[in-house]
Amino acid sequence: MAKCDEGYRCEVCGRDVESVCDSDLYLRFVLGEVPLELLHRLRERHIRCNPALAQYIAHPNFAPVACAGPFARAELDPAFVRAEEERVTRGYLRLLAIPTLGLAVPEYPLSVTPDV
C-alpha cells in the first residue's frame, strides 16, 4: 500500500492523526521547527503524544498536558516557560485557523512578528 493510502498514523499511539489541528508535525512546521522540504518525510504524531511540546499550549479547548522528567515545566526557568507558552500557543492558534485561511502549505508557518 502506498504511504498516502495509509493515512497519517501517530508514531506514538498508532491511531490516525485525522486533522491538521491535531498534528504535532504541522505544529512544529508552523513554529518553524520543521523545514518544508522535510514535511513529507518525517513521522507524524498527535500533539498530545508529544508532551514536551504540548505542555506549553494554553488554550481553553486544549486540556493541559503534563510532561515528566527534566523537560517538565516545573524543572525549567520560569522566563523560558512563559516564552515557550506564548510561542507554542501562538503556533497552536495558527494551526487551528489553517482550515479557514485558504493558505498553501508553504504559507502555514508563522511570521517572525507576533501580529500574524
N, C-alpha and C positions, 0 to 999 in steps of 0.2 A: 504494500500500500504506500502511495506517495505521502510524504510528510504533510503536505497541505490537506490531504484527505483524512489525516489522523486528528486534526484539530490541534489545539494547544493545551497539552497536559502539563499540570503542575509537577515539577520535578521533586517536590517535597511530599505532597499528599496524593498525587496520582489522578486527581479529579480534573475535569476540564476547567480552564480559565475562560469563562464564557463571555466576558465583556472587557473591553479596554479599561473600563473603570475599576476592574479588579486585578489588573495586570501589574505586577512588580516590575517586569521588564519595561513596559511602557512608562511607568512612573519614573524609573531610572533614566529612560530616554528623555522624557520631558525635563528632568532635572539636569540634563547634560552629562550624565554619567556613562551613557552608552552611545557610541557614535552610530550614525545612520547605517553605515556600511556593515555593522555587526548585528544590527537589529534582527535580521532573519536567521542568524547563525547561533544566537545564544539561547540557552534553555529558559523556559517560562516557569513562573510560579505565581501564586496568588500573593497579593500584598501582605495579607495576614500570615502567610507562610514564610515571610522574611521579617521576623520580629525586630531585628537590629535596625531596620528602616521604618517599619510600621509603628514602632513606639513613639515616633515623632509626629504622627498625624493627630492634629487637634481639630476635630470636626464633630458636630453633634450626631451625624449619621454614621460615624465610624467608631465602634466600640474600642476603648483603649486596649492596646496590646502590651503585654509585659515581656521584657527581654531579660533573661537571666544571665548572670556571669559578668565578666569585665566590661562588656559593652552596654550594660543596663544603664538607663538614665541616671539612676541614683549613684552610680560609680563615677560619673563624668562631671566635668566642670559645669556649674550652673549656667555660665555665659554661653558655653558651647551648646548646651541643651536648648536654651532659648533660641539661639541662632538656627539650630537644626530644626526645631519645631516650626519656626517661621518659614524656613526654606522648603521643608518637606510638605508642610500643609499647603503652601502656595502651589507646589507641584501637584498635589492631590486635587486641589480645586481646579487646576487647569485640566487634569485628567478627566474629572467629572464633566467639564464643559466641552471636551473634544467632540462628543457625538452631535452637538448642536452648532459647532463653529464652522463646519464646512471647509476644514483645512485639509491640505495634502499632508501626508506623513512628515515630510521634511520641515513643515511649519509647526509641528507639535511642540518642540522644545520652547521653554520659557526664554524670554529675552533676559539680558543681564540686569535690566532695570525693573524694579518691583511693580511698576504701574501696569504691566501687561499680564 
